[in-house]
Structure formats: structure tokens, C-alpha cells
Amino acid sequence: MPDLSTAPLRRIKILDPLSPNRTTAIINGATSGILNWNDIPYPSFYRAYKELSTNFWIPDEVDMKGDAKQYPLLSEREKYAYNAIIGLLATLDSPQTRFIYNVAEYVTDPAVHANTAIIAQQEVIHNESYSYVLASITNLQEQNRVFELARTHPTIIRRNQPIMDAYDTFMTGKTAPHLVRALIQSSILEGINFYSGFAYFYNLVRQNKMTGTGKIISFINRDELAHSKFISEVIRAILGENPELQTDALIDYTHAAFRHAVELESEWSEEVLTGIDGIDVAEMVGYVKYRANKMLGMLGIPEMYPEFGDNTMPWIRAYADNFTQTKTDFFEMRNASYKKTNQDNGFDDL
């Protein structure tokens, strides 16, 4: 087998009937492209498939009329945070759909293709949900302003740049080292970069504010957790089959990437969450480091922040399943309302 630290990745064939159904290697292997879930090299990929496919939801099943009435009552600081975070989340989910499809073209295992198809579809739903919540509470001009804010905000641009650089490097040079680094950055996106935003909306919900938005965020959070778990499994599979990729340079890159991500997420948290009633920014920064430790553990790497082995924001467990065996869903404690509004999400009728 060629050394994949230098050999280019081969793009998959759509159907290759001369190759076996069971994949011979996760990258640069051979497979017919025919998927038999009962005979795959990594059975955990089927567990991931079941988890991903169970998570199906659509935004307009969530009633946003209450949020439309409450939004004008938020403080100016709360409105700014709401808008900035919705815009930020859109800048993360929008490119993820394109990235995940391109990854699938260079991974041989058809079980990975099946799961990335679901992940990409869920990212599209996430992006639709950001448009949906904004359409529920404000007019098109204001919606466009929020998305422009996300596109041009210097802190958002800076915090997204390392991820997009790794993605672009993979897109222009299809090698195994570039793929692994891009997947590591993807795990950071899915497992760290959403969480200050999630915390903001959960904090609103625990004050009985914007519960429709909070419910949608909880669905997104559940999806992103499943995505990050699966991406970590793919990374471990690639490195396990190709030990020549497990270099000191890769470990150094991973440490630097996580450290930089924590710094950028902490900077963003301080900027957008300072002055928000109910959120201690120092606790939020500690929570980001706790998340980084958990994500590193999923990659088989020792924690970088040993002083943050415990969750510094335990109240968030009522809203998000953070690597625990028992899931507590705040929204399941309430009567869920799945009334659709109208084609305009009810904004013009309120």
C-alpha cells in the first residue's frame, strides 16, 4: 500500500462492480459502492447512521408566534446578541454542506457516504432554520441586515478563518494529511464553535423568553453532537489504518488548532455575551475549554485544559446532552406545540 502521507487521494467511482462490496480501506481503497450495512468494516458507522437518521426535524413545525411577540421586548443588548449569533451560526452551517459532500468523494467507504448525505441534509435544515426564526420575528430588510452582519463582522471572520483555510487547502490539494486536518477543523466547528451561541439561547429559555428559538437550537445542538461524534470516528479510522499519518506534526497541529479555537471562541463570548443577564462570561470561557477537552478525548488525545475537567455551566445540561449517558431534554418537560403559523411564519399577522 502506498504511503498516504505523500500519495494523492483518489476520487471514488460512483459504481465499480469489479471491486468488492466490503470496502478494503477507508481512503484510497476499493469498493463496488454497493452498501450492505450488515457487512461494513466499521460497525460504529451504522450506529452513527441510526442516530443521525432518528434526528429528523423541520423548522416550521415549531411555533414561533410567542417569539415574535417577545422579541420586541428584549433589551437592545439581547437583540444584538440574538441577531449576531443567528448570523454567526449561519456562517458555520452554510459552508459545511459543501465541505461534507467534497469529503465524501474522497472516502472509499460507502457507509461514510450514507452518513455524510444525512449530515449535509441536516446542515441545510439548520441553515433554513436561521432564516425561519428571523422571518418569524422581523421583516426582510432586517433579516438581510443580520446576514450581512455575519458576513462582514471582523470577529466572526477571524474566528471562522482557520477552519475555512483548512477546508480550502483540502479543496485545492486532495491529500490524506489535508483531509485529516480539514476533518479536525470540522470537529472543532461542530463541537466547539456553536456552543456560546447555544448557551445564549438556552439562557433566554430559562428566563421563559424566545422558547421557540430555543427549541430549534436544541434540535440543532442534538444534530451537531451526532455530527462531531461521527467525524471523530472517521478521523480515528483514517489514522488507525494509516499510522504514517500519525506524526508529531499532526499532534502539534491539532493542539494549536484547538488552542486557537478556544481563544477565538472565548473572544467572541466576551464580545457578544458580556452584559447578558444570567450568563457569567468567565464560566462560559471555562465551558468552552471543557468542550475542547471532550472533543480531544473523542479524538483519542489527552485533554489540554486539565483544570476544566468538569462542566463550569451545569445548568446547561437541562438543554444539551453533553457526553453523558442520560439525556435530559428541557423541552420534553413541556407540552410541545407544533402549530405551523403561515407561509410568512406569522410575522405580518402579529
N, C-alpha and C positions, 0 to 999 in steps of 0.2 A: 504494500500500500504506500503511495507517495506521501511525503512529508507535507502535511496540510498547513504547516507554518509558512510555507512558501508557494505551494501549488494553488492555482486559481480554483474557485468553486465552479462546479458545473451546474448549469441551469437544468431543471428537471424536464423530462418529456411528459406530455400530457398523458400518453398511454404508451407503454413499452412492453408488448406482450411476450417478447423474447426474454424478459427478466423475470425473476421470481416475484410472487405476491408479497412475501415477507421481506421487508427491507434488509439489505445486507449491511448498511451503515447509515447513520443519521444524516451525514453530509457526504457528498461525492460517492454515494453508494449506488446500488442498483435496485430497482423495484419496477414492477409492472405498472404501478399506480392504482391497482385494484386493492381496496381496503377491506380486510377481514378483521373486524375488531376482536375476534376470538384467537387471532394468531398474530400479535404485534410484539416487537422486541421490548417495548416499554409499557407494561400493563397500566402504569400510573397515568398514561396519556388517556386511557379510557375513563378512569376516574375523573380526570380533568374534563373530558367531554361531557360526562353526566352532570358535573357541577355547572359547567358553562351553559349547557342546554336547558337546565332547570331554571336558570335565572331570567328567562324571557319576560319582558315587560314592555309597555309602550307609554310614552309620556302623557298622552291625552286621556288616559284612564284616571289620571289624578286630578281631582277637583281643585282648581286654583282660584275660585271666587273669593274665598276668605283671604288669600294672599293679596289679591287685587285691592281689597278694602283696607288691608293693614299696611300695605307698602307706603301710602302717603303719610301714615302716622309714625313711620320710623324716623329717627333723628337723621340729620344730614350726614353724620359720621357713619351711621348704619347703612344709609342708602349708598354712600360712596363705596363702602366695603362690599355691599351686596353686588353692585354693578361691576366693580373691579374684579371680584372673584369669579363671577359668572363669565366675564370676558377672559380671564386667565384660564379657566377650565376649558373654554372653547379652543384656546390656542394650544392646549395639550392634546385634546382628543381629535381635533381636525387632522393633523398630520399622521396620527397614529394609525388611522385606517390605511393610508397609502404605504406606510412603512411595513405594516404587518403583512400586507399582500406581497411586497417585494421580498421579505424574508422567506415566505413560503415557497417562492420559486427556486430557492437555493438550499432547501432542506429536503432530503430524499424521502423521508418517512411520510406516507400519506396520512397517518394519524395526526401528524402535526398540521398538515394542510386542512384537515377537517376542523381542528380546533381553532386555527387561525382564521378560518372563514367565519366562525361564530364570533370570535373576538372582534374582527373587523366590523361585522354587522352591529355588534353591541356598541362599538365606538361611534358608529353612525347614529344610533339611537341616543347616545349621550349627547352628541352634538345637536341633534334635533331638540333634545330636552332643554338645552340652554336657550334656544330660540323660542321654545314653547313657554318657558317661565317668563321670559321678557315680554312676549306678546300678550301674556295674561295680565301684566301689570302696567304696561305703558304703550305708547304709540310707536309707530315705525321709526320716526325720526330719532327718538330716544334709544330705541333698540340699536339702530345703526351707530349711534354715538358710543354705546357700550362696546360694540365690536371694534370700532376704531380705536377706542382707548386701549383695548387689549393688544391691538396691532402695533401701537406706537409707544406704549408705556416703557420707559427705559429700564425699569427694574424687571418687568416681565420679559423684555427682550434679553436682558443679561442672564436671567435665571434659566431661560429656555435654550440659550446658545450652546452650552456643552452637549446637550442631547442632540440638537439639530446638527451640530458639527459631526458627531459620530454617525448619525444617520446618513448625512451627505457623503461622508468618507466611504461608507459601505456602498452607497448607491453608485459611486464612481469607481470603486475598486473592490470587486466581489472576491474577497479572500476570507479564509476562516478567521484569522485574527481580527479583521474588520467586523465580521459578523458577530463574533463574541463580544467585542467592545460595544457594538451598537445594541446588542441584547442586554448588556449590563446597564447601559444608559436607559433602555426601555424599562428595565425593572425599577430603576430609580424614578422614572416618570410615573409608573403605575403605583409604586409603593411608598413614595415619599412626597412627591411634588403636589399631590392633590390635598394633602391632609390638613394644612392650615385652613384651606377653603372649606373642607368638610366640617372642621371644628367650628368655624364661624356660623354655619347654617344650623348645626346641632345646638349651638349656644342660643340661637334665636328660638329654636323649637322648645327648649327647656324653659323659656320665658313665655311660651304659648304664642309665639309670633311666627308667621310665614311657614306654617306646618305643611302646606302643600309642597313648597320648595324643599323643605327638609325631607319629606318622604321620597321625592325624586332623588335627592342627594344620597339617601340611604340605599336606594337601588343601585345607583352608580358606584357607591362605595363597595357594595357587595360584589359587583362585577369586577371592579379593579383589583380587589383582593384575589379573586379567582385568576385574573389575568397574570398578576405578579407571581402567583404560585406556579402557574404553568410555564411562564417564561423562565423561571429559575430551574425548573425541571429540564427544559430544553438545553439551557446552558450547561447544566451538570452532565447531561447525556453527551453533548458535543465534547466536553473536556474529558469525560471518562473514556470515550472511545479514542481520543486523540491526545494522549498525555504530552506530546511535544508542544501543545498549545499552552500547557500549564507552566508558564515561565514566571520568573521573578518580575519581569517587566509587566506581565498581566496583573499580578498581585499588586504591584505598585500603582498601576493604572486604576485598578478597582478602588484601592484605598483613597487615591487622590480624587477620583470621581465622586465617591460617597462624601468625602470631607467637603469638597466644593459644593455639592448639592445641599448638604446640611447648612453651610454658610449662607448660600443663596436663599434657601427656604427660610432661614432664621431672619435674614434681612427683610424678606418680603413680609413675614409675620409681624415684625416690628413696625413696618411701614403701614400695613393695612389693618392690623388688629389693635394697635395702641389706642387706648381711649374707648374701646368697646366694653360696655358693662358686662361683667360675667366672665371675661377672659383675662387670665394672667399671662402676659406675653412671655415671661420667664418660664412658666410651666409649659407654654406652647413650644418654646425652643427645646426644652427638655423632652417633650413628647416627640419632636422631630428626631432627636438623637436616639430615643428609644425605638422609633420606627426604623431608623438606619441599622441599629443592632439586629433587629428582627429580620430585615431584608438580607443583611450579610449572612446571618445564620442559615437562611434558606439557600444561599449560595455555597454553604459549607465553609465560610470564612469567619474567624473569630471576631467578636464584637470590637468595635473601635472606641466605644464610649462606655466602659465598664461601670461608671458611676450612674448610668442611666439604664440599669437592667430592669427596672420597674417602670410602669406607666405613670408618668407625672400628672396625667389628667384622667384619673379613674372614672370620672363621671361620663366620659365619652363611651365607656363600654355599653351603656344603655342604648347607644345608637349604632355602634360599629363593632363588628366581630374582629377583634384584633388578636388573631393567632391563639384563641382559646378554644377549648374543646366544647364549651357550652355557649351557644349563641343566644344573646338576649337582644331582641329587637324592640326598641321603644314603640315603634309604630304598630306592632302587633298587640300592644296593650290597649290600643284604642280601636274604636269602630272605624274601619277604613271606609272612606267614601270614594266611589269610583264613578261619580256622575260626570259625564262629559259636559262641558259648557256649550259653546257653539263653535262654528268654524273659525271665529275670531277669538276663541278662548274666553269669550265673555267680557272682554275689556270694554267694548263700546256700549255694553248694556248696563254697566255699573255706574 
